Amino acid sequence: MPTIHLTTFIAAPANIVFDLSRHVSVHKEAHVGYKIEAVAGTRFGLLEKGETITWKSYHLFKERLQRIKIVEMIKPEMYVEVQLQGDLTMFRHEHHFKPIDNGMLMIDLLTYEFPYGQLGRLFNAVYFNQYMEKYLQQKISLIKNYAETDRWKKLLVR
């Protein structure tokens, strides 16, 4: 199964980055070009353990639905989301937040399985893996921007 592993340094406290990472509005803003919207489940604010959210978006020339559930959460260290419904055969995204001296490390581990057997594996190798990595990087960049400026205060009340 393909795995995307991204580690990002962010000069901000882990608890701020943790909350930005699971904020519905941040996800929507990061992926505005994909016409993404939350259509069911938790549609606003912070996702919590046990909650589901259904995203409607436009990927690869088609409108798509993906329902995910937060299945594990240790605040502000990690959370895990899995796909309950969607186009991928399997989808598991682990988010880890490690404090360090001058900020924190955000670690994303995305494991997924693309359908369609050999054809799917070829499509993944040639295109989809890079597509997913770019998609994740968009959200990471926005989180970093919010966390390293005062923008986070507009979303998170502390």
C-alpha positions as CSV (number, residue, x, y, z in Angstrom):
1,M,0.0,0.0,0.0
2,P,1.3,3.5,-0.8
3,T,2.2,5.7,2.1
4,I,3.0,9.4,2.0
5,H,5.1,10.6,4.9
6,L,5.5,14.4,5.3
7,T,7.3,16.1,8.2
8,T,7.0,19.8,8.6
9,F,8.6,22.2,11.1
10,I,6.3,24.9,12.4
11,A,7.4,27.7,14.7
12,A,4.3,27.6,16.9
13,P,3.0,25.6,19.9
14,A,1.8,22.0,19.1
15,N,-1.6,22.7,20.6
16,I,-2.3,25.5,18.2
17,V,-1.2,23.4,15.2
18,F,-3.2,20.4,16.5
19,D,-6.4,22.5,16.5
20,L,-5.7,24.2,13.2
21,S,-5.1,20.7,11.6
22,R,-8.6,19.4,12.6
23,H,-10.5,22.7,11.9
24,V,-13.1,22.2,9.1
25,S,-12.6,25.8,7.9
26,V,-8.9,25.4,7.4
27,H,-9.4,22.2,5.4
28,K,-12.0,24.1,3.2
29,E,-9.8,27.1,2.7
30,A,-6.7,25.0,1.8
31,H,-8.6,23.2,-0.9
32,V,-10.9,25.9,-2.3
33,G,-9.8,25.0,-5.9
34,Y,-11.4,21.6,-5.4
35,K,-14.8,23.1,-4.6
36,I,-14.8,21.3,-1.3
37,E,-17.6,21.5,1.2
38,A,-18.7,19.6,4.3
39,V,-22.1,18.2,3.5
40,A,-22.8,15.9,6.5
41,G,-21.6,15.1,10.0
42,T,-19.5,17.8,11.7
43,R,-19.6,20.6,9.3
44,F,-18.0,23.5,11.4
45,G,-15.3,23.9,14.0
46,L,-13.0,21.3,15.3
47,L,-13.3,17.6,14.6
48,E,-13.3,15.4,17.7
49,K,-12.8,11.7,18.4
50,G,-15.7,9.6,17.1
51,E,-17.1,12.3,14.8
52,T,-17.6,11.9,11.1
53,I,-17.5,14.4,8.3
54,T,-18.6,13.9,4.7
55,W,-16.7,16.0,2.2
56,K,-18.0,16.8,-1.3
57,S,-15.3,17.9,-3.7
58,Y,-14.2,17.9,-7.3
59,H,-11.2,15.7,-8.1
60,L,-10.0,14.2,-11.4
61,F,-12.8,15.7,-13.4
62,K,-15.6,14.4,-11.2
63,E,-17.6,15.3,-8.1
64,R,-16.7,13.0,-5.3
65,L,-17.9,12.2,-1.8
66,Q,-15.7,11.0,1.0
67,R,-16.9,10.2,4.5
68,I,-14.2,10.0,7.2
69,K,-14.2,9.3,10.9
70,I,-11.8,10.4,13.6
71,V,-11.0,7.0,15.2
72,E,-8.2,7.9,17.6
73,M,-7.2,11.1,19.3
74,I,-4.7,12.1,22.0
75,K,-4.8,15.9,22.5
76,P,-2.5,17.6,21.4
77,E,-0.3,14.7,20.3
78,M,-2.1,12.9,17.5
79,Y,-5.3,11.9,15.8
80,V,-6.2,9.4,13.1
81,E,-8.9,9.6,10.4
82,V,-10.1,6.7,8.3
83,Q,-12.4,6.6,5.3
84,L,-15.8,5.1,5.8
85,Q,-17.0,5.8,2.3
86,G,-15.2,7.0,-0.8
87,D,-13.4,6.2,-4.0
88,L,-10.3,4.7,-2.4
89,T,-10.3,1.1,-1.3
90,M,-8.6,2.1,2.0
91,F,-7.6,5.5,3.5
92,R,-5.9,6.1,6.8
93,H,-4.4,9.5,7.7
94,E,-2.3,9.8,10.9
95,H,-1.5,13.2,12.2
96,H,1.3,13.5,14.8
97,F,2.5,16.7,16.6
98,K,5.9,16.7,18.4
99,P,7.0,19.7,20.4
100,I,10.6,20.7,20.0
101,D,12.7,23.5,21.4
102,N,11.8,26.3,19.0
103,G,8.4,25.0,17.7
104,M,7.0,21.7,16.7
105,L,7.1,19.0,14.1
106,M,3.9,18.0,12.3
107,I,4.1,14.5,10.9
108,D,1.5,13.3,8.4
109,L,1.3,9.6,7.4
110,L,-1.2,8.9,4.8
111,T,-1.7,5.2,3.8
112,Y,-4.2,4.4,1.1
113,E,-5.1,1.8,-1.5
114,F,-6.2,2.8,-5.0
115,P,-8.8,0.5,-6.6
116,Y,-8.7,-1.2,-10.0
117,G,-5.9,-3.7,-9.5
118,Q,-2.8,-3.5,-11.8
119,L,-4.3,-0.5,-13.6
120,G,-4.9,1.3,-10.3
121,R,-1.3,0.6,-9.2
122,L,0.1,2.0,-12.5
123,F,-2.1,5.1,-12.2
124,N,-1.0,5.6,-8.6
125,A,2.7,5.3,-9.6
126,V,2.5,7.6,-12.5
127,Y,0.1,10.3,-11.2
128,F,-2.0,9.8,-8.1
129,N,0.7,9.6,-5.4
130,Q,2.1,13.0,-6.5
131,Y,-1.4,14.4,-6.7
132,M,-2.2,13.4,-3.1
133,E,1.2,14.7,-1.8
134,K,0.5,18.1,-3.4
135,Y,-3.1,18.0,-2.0
136,L,-1.7,17.4,1.5
137,Q,1.0,20.1,1.1
138,Q,-1.6,22.7,0.4
139,K,-3.2,22.1,3.8
140,I,0.1,21.9,5.6
141,S,1.2,25.3,4.1
142,L,-2.0,27.0,5.2
143,I,-1.7,25.5,8.7
144,K,1.9,26.7,8.9
145,N,0.8,30.2,7.7
146,Y,-2.0,30.4,10.3
147,A,0.2,29.1,13.1
148,E,3.2,31.3,12.5
149,T,1.2,34.5,12.4
150,D,-1.7,35.8,14.4
151,R,-4.2,34.4,11.8
152,W,-4.9,31.5,14.1
153,K,-6.6,33.8,16.6
154,K,-9.4,34.4,14.1
155,L,-10.4,30.7,14.2
156,L,-9.3,29.5,17.6
157,V,-10.5,31.2,20.8
158,R,-8.0,30.7,23.6
